[in-house]
């Protein structure tokens, strides 16, 4: 039987070509902003190099996804409530969660998330930076790839390298883009247009611009306070931008695709590969 069940949750993988472009801040604030517009959201920290979503939210816990993979506990044992009622699945630095895992471990992890496929509206996955096999595998296992783009030259080219790797190795044909740490909406749009021009010359990828997050001292202040900007400074420029981003995502009729099915292990259940 090849038909797949309809699931409610949509998987959004937040990705970047390199570190230092604010990817984790985007992931955390987007998840809380989605909750703020009335959606049930889960934030999954799959950044193996530096799992820090719990720190950005000021949440402490003893268990992580590494413990779930190690069969020390169940997923529900590590989940914690965050701002707006989001669920957080804390990550563990150094844990291999992705395409380099054995088949048995991948099925185990997918099975752990599967019960939440109907009760949630969105699963926001904070992925690792770069183009490692683990990162590419996680990003490809989503319904929407959300690329965090920065104007810094090396970050710009690394973002191109990430899109190219996703296209060549995983057949990903659609990527959404958010311009981060820009001066204003106009500069964010200009940055996106430059990136789209480069992509259009070499790759058959459809880009979708979702907006810009401005530079804002409140983001740094929120990190120092171990709170997300949307919660700590709701009227800040960045917080307003995150809410607009969440609203755009909610307004989009995002269909469940093969990538998201892989996240929940539904393809394996129904004979697809």
C-alpha positions as CSV (number, residue, x, y, z in Angstrom):
1,X,0.0,0.0,0.0
2,X,1.6,3.3,-1.1
3,X,-1.0,5.8,0.1
4,X,0.1,7.9,3.0
5,X,-2.1,9.2,5.8
6,X,-2.8,12.9,6.0
7,X,-1.0,14.5,8.9
8,X,-1.6,17.9,10.4
9,X,1.9,18.9,11.4
10,X,4.2,20.6,8.9
11,X,7.9,20.3,9.3
12,X,10.0,23.5,8.9
13,X,13.8,23.0,8.8
14,X,15.7,26.2,9.6
15,X,19.1,26.1,7.9
16,X,22.1,28.2,7.1
17,X,25.3,27.8,5.1
18,X,27.5,28.7,8.1
19,X,27.3,29.5,11.7
20,X,27.0,33.0,13.1
21,X,24.1,34.2,10.9
22,X,21.4,33.9,13.7
23,X,19.9,30.6,12.6
24,X,19.1,29.4,16.2
25,X,17.6,32.8,17.1
26,X,15.3,32.5,14.0
27,X,14.3,29.0,15.0
28,X,13.5,29.8,18.6
29,X,11.6,33.1,17.9
30,X,9.7,31.6,14.9
31,X,8.4,28.7,17.0
32,X,7.2,31.1,19.7
33,X,5.8,33.5,17.2
34,X,3.8,30.6,15.6
35,X,2.4,29.8,19.0
36,X,1.6,33.5,19.4
37,X,-0.7,33.3,16.3
38,X,-2.6,30.4,17.8
39,X,-0.7,27.4,16.4
40,X,0.6,24.3,18.2
41,X,4.3,24.3,17.7
42,X,7.3,22.1,18.7
43,X,10.9,23.2,18.5
44,X,13.4,20.4,17.9
45,X,17.1,21.2,18.4
46,X,19.0,19.1,15.9
47,X,22.1,21.4,15.8
48,X,24.7,18.7,16.7
49,X,27.6,21.2,16.8
50,X,26.0,23.6,19.3
51,X,22.6,22.6,20.6
52,X,21.5,25.8,22.4
53,X,17.8,26.3,21.9
54,X,17.2,25.5,25.5
55,X,19.7,28.2,26.6
56,X,18.0,30.8,24.4
57,X,14.7,29.9,26.1
58,X,16.1,29.7,29.6
59,X,15.0,26.1,29.9
60,X,17.0,23.6,31.9
61,X,16.7,19.8,31.7
62,X,18.5,16.6,32.3
63,X,17.5,14.7,29.2
64,X,18.1,15.4,25.5
65,X,17.5,13.8,22.1
66,X,20.7,11.9,22.6
67,X,19.1,10.1,25.5
68,X,16.1,9.2,23.3
69,X,18.5,7.7,20.8
70,X,20.4,5.9,23.5
71,X,17.1,4.3,24.6
72,X,17.5,5.9,28.0
73,X,14.1,7.6,27.9
74,X,11.1,8.3,25.7
75,X,10.6,11.5,23.7
76,X,7.8,12.6,26.1
77,X,10.4,12.4,28.9
78,X,12.5,15.2,27.4
79,X,9.8,17.5,26.1
80,X,9.4,20.8,28.0
81,X,7.0,23.6,27.7
82,X,8.4,27.0,26.6
83,X,7.0,30.5,26.0
84,X,3.5,30.5,24.4
85,X,3.1,26.8,25.2
86,X,5.6,25.5,22.6
87,X,7.1,22.1,23.1
88,X,10.9,21.9,23.2
89,X,12.9,18.8,22.3
90,X,16.4,19.8,23.6
91,X,19.4,18.7,21.6
92,X,22.7,17.4,22.7
93,X,26.0,18.6,21.2
94,X,27.9,15.8,19.4
95,X,24.8,13.7,18.9
96,X,24.5,12.3,15.4
97,X,20.9,12.8,14.3
98,X,20.5,12.5,10.6
99,X,21.5,10.7,7.5
100,X,24.6,9.0,9.1
101,X,22.4,7.2,11.7
102,X,21.7,3.6,11.1
103,X,18.4,2.6,9.7
104,X,17.2,1.2,13.0
105,X,18.0,4.5,14.8
106,X,16.3,6.6,12.1
107,X,13.2,4.5,12.5
108,X,13.4,4.7,16.2
109,X,13.6,8.5,16.2
110,X,10.8,8.9,13.5
111,X,8.6,6.6,15.6
112,X,9.2,8.8,18.6
113,X,7.9,11.8,16.8
114,X,5.1,10.1,14.9
115,X,2.4,10.4,17.7
116,X,2.7,14.2,17.4
117,X,2.0,14.3,13.7
118,X,-1.6,15.1,14.2
119,X,-1.7,17.1,17.5
120,X,0.8,19.7,16.3
121,X,0.5,22.4,13.6
122,X,4.3,23.0,13.1
123,X,7.5,21.3,14.0
124,X,10.4,23.8,13.7
125,X,13.7,22.0,13.4
126,X,16.9,24.0,14.2
127,X,19.5,22.2,12.1
128,X,23.2,22.3,12.1
129,X,25.1,24.8,9.9
130,X,26.9,23.8,6.8
131,X,26.6,20.9,4.3
132,X,27.5,17.8,6.4
133,X,25.6,14.6,5.6
134,X,23.8,14.8,8.9
135,X,22.6,18.4,8.3
136,X,21.6,17.7,4.7
137,X,19.6,14.7,5.8
138,X,17.7,16.6,8.4
139,X,17.0,19.6,6.2
140,X,15.7,17.3,3.4
141,X,13.4,15.6,5.8
142,X,11.0,18.6,6.0
143,X,8.0,20.1,4.3
144,X,9.7,23.6,4.0
145,X,13.3,24.5,4.0
146,X,13.8,28.0,5.6
147,X,17.2,29.3,4.6
148,X,18.6,32.1,6.9
149,X,20.5,34.4,4.6
150,X,23.2,36.9,5.7
151,X,24.9,39.6,3.7
152,X,28.4,38.7,5.0
153,X,30.2,37.5,1.8
154,X,31.3,34.1,3.1
155,X,27.9,33.4,4.6
156,X,26.3,34.4,1.3
157,X,28.5,31.9,-0.7
158,X,28.0,29.2,1.9
159,X,24.3,29.6,1.6
160,X,24.6,29.0,-2.1
161,X,26.7,25.9,-1.4
162,X,24.0,24.6,0.9
163,X,21.2,25.1,-1.7
164,X,23.4,23.4,-4.3
165,X,24.1,20.4,-2.1
166,X,20.4,20.0,-1.2
167,X,19.5,20.2,-4.9
168,X,22.2,17.8,-6.2
169,X,22.1,15.2,-3.3
170,X,18.5,15.3,-2.3
171,X,16.6,16.7,-5.2
172,X,15.2,19.6,-3.2
173,X,13.5,22.0,-5.6
174,X,12.0,24.7,-3.4
175,X,13.7,26.8,-0.7
176,X,12.2,29.7,1.3
177,X,14.5,32.5,2.4
178,X,14.5,35.0,5.2
179,X,17.1,37.8,5.2
180,X,18.6,38.1,8.7
181,X,20.4,40.9,10.5
182,X,19.7,43.5,7.8
183,X,19.2,47.2,8.2
184,X,15.6,47.3,7.0
185,X,13.1,45.6,4.7
186,X,14.5,47.3,1.6
187,X,18.0,46.0,2.3
188,X,16.6,42.6,3.1
189,X,14.8,42.5,-0.3
190,X,18.0,43.6,-2.1
191,X,20.0,40.9,-0.4
192,X,17.5,38.3,-1.5
193,X,17.4,39.6,-5.0
194,X,21.2,39.3,-5.3
195,X,21.0,35.7,-3.9
196,X,18.2,34.8,-6.3
197,X,20.2,36.1,-9.2
198,X,23.1,33.8,-8.4
199,X,20.9,30.8,-7.8
200,X,19.0,31.4,-11.0
201,X,22.2,31.3,-13.1
202,X,23.2,27.8,-11.9
203,X,20.5,25.9,-10.1
204,X,16.9,24.9,-11.0
205,X,15.5,25.9,-7.6
206,X,12.4,27.8,-6.9
207,X,13.0,30.5,-4.2
208,X,10.4,32.0,-2.0
209,X,11.1,35.2,-0.1
210,X,9.4,35.4,3.3
211,X,10.8,38.6,4.6
212,X,13.6,40.2,6.7
213,X,14.6,40.3,10.3
214,X,16.3,43.6,11.1
215,X,19.4,44.1,13.3
216,X,18.1,44.8,16.7
217,X,19.9,45.2,20.0
218,X,16.9,43.6,21.7
219,X,17.9,40.3,20.2
220,X,21.3,40.4,22.0
221,X,19.7,41.6,25.2
222,X,17.2,38.7,25.1
223,X,20.0,36.2,24.6
224,X,21.8,37.7,27.7
225,X,18.6,37.3,29.6
226,X,18.1,33.7,28.4
227,X,14.7,34.5,26.9
228,X,13.6,34.8,23.3
229,X,13.1,38.3,21.9
230,X,9.4,37.7,20.9
231,X,8.6,37.0,24.6
232,X,11.0,39.4,26.3
233,X,10.6,42.4,24.0
234,X,7.3,42.0,22.1
235,X,7.3,45.5,20.7
236,X,10.9,45.3,19.4
237,X,11.5,45.6,15.6
238,X,12.8,42.1,15.5
239,X,9.8,40.7,17.4
240,X,7.4,42.3,15.0
241,X,9.3,40.9,12.1
242,X,9.2,37.4,13.6
243,X,5.4,37.7,14.0
244,X,5.1,38.8,10.3
245,X,7.2,35.8,9.3
246,X,5.0,33.4,11.4
247,X,1.8,35.0,9.8
248,X,3.2,34.5,6.3
249,X,3.9,30.8,7.0
250,X,0.5,30.3,8.5
251,X,-1.2,32.0,5.5
252,X,0.6,29.6,3.1
253,X,-1.2,26.5,2.1
254,X,1.9,24.3,2.9
255,X,1.2,20.8,1.6
256,X,2.7,17.7,3.3
257,X,5.5,16.4,1.1
258,X,7.8,13.4,1.0
259,X,10.4,15.2,3.1
260,X,8.0,15.7,6.0
261,X,6.8,12.2,5.7
262,X,10.4,11.0,6.2
263,X,10.6,13.1,9.4
264,X,7.7,11.1,10.8
265,X,8.8,7.8,9.2
266,X,5.6,7.6,7.2
267,X,7.3,6.7,4.0
268,X,8.9,3.7,5.6
269,X,5.6,2.6,7.0
270,X,4.0,2.7,3.6
271,X,6.7,1.1,1.5
272,X,8.1,4.2,-0.1
273,X,11.9,4.8,-0.2
